[in-house]
Amino acid sequence: KAHPVTMYYKARNGENYELNLIDTPGHVDFSYEVSRSLSACEGALLIIDAAQGVEAQTVANVHLAMKINLAIIPVINKIDLPHADVPQTKIQLEDILAIPGDTAIPASAKEGIGIEEILEAIVERIPPPKPTGAPSMQALCFDSLFDTYKGVVTHVRVFNGELKAGMQVKLLHSGKSVEVKEVGSFNPKPYVRPKLEVGET
């Protein structure tokens, strides 16, 4: 399942960046979902388990990303595990995927190691979105879900133009035109819970 989210990051250069991220399933059975998500992006984080190395589904997904010329940032995760083998994982990166091992970022999500380096690499290595220059609005649907109250909620990446409520949009696959009822984004909204009172859990 693809889980999109928008986050804001202030880089070391002092600039504020909006990062739109899509977490894709890594299993090879979800290659169609992964290919749609990759088509909506300018770059990809290649997360490799330091204890397991490069797996079969990793190879398949990297080929999908390379086919559409995405910037790829390799990340070697779980380096905190006692049986992690970072040097061997870098060798596999070079031998199997033809990606230079010295470009990989060692990280541990559990320990918080390498997180800032990953965010800096996204800012430095992945190009910003560019309009296509087409006269019409262009967008790609990469995921959808059904909401009991709102109906079909579609996750889209806008490549050109503007998407707003009230617009009539033509779907190229079916040829049908639909009305956009509501437009939102994946901005995280932090929630601060009031302090617990006596007797509450």
C-alpha angles and dihedrals in degrees: 000000000000114000113192124195138167121223135175123226131186106212128211089259089065095249122127116229133194110218118195108198133188119195106209130195111260098207117109091232089069097056092125092055090046093050092053092049093048090051088060094055141073094212145006138222109225105208114198125184108236090211097049103031126204110349131197095258089050091059092049093050093046090054089052090052094046091049091063094040098246121170105250123208112192116214123188104208133192094035087152092071115106093233095046113132108196097170092052091047090053090051090052090050090057099038100042105027101024090232117139109252093216090065091063119105116221110223147163117201090191094054096033093242118154097003095123090045090055092051091048090050090052090054094045104038106033117072120229120253116277126204114246092224093232117149092234134057112271126194138159123221108218100168142002141187138187120247118195092223103031101034119217112010112196125199110215139176112217111218099174137011127000133301116209141159116280095030122131109228125193117218109218095205097057100018090230125134120224133184119241106231101181138004126204141155136226096253110154114238110204114218121207111200117218113251117279118258126218110288095021124116 
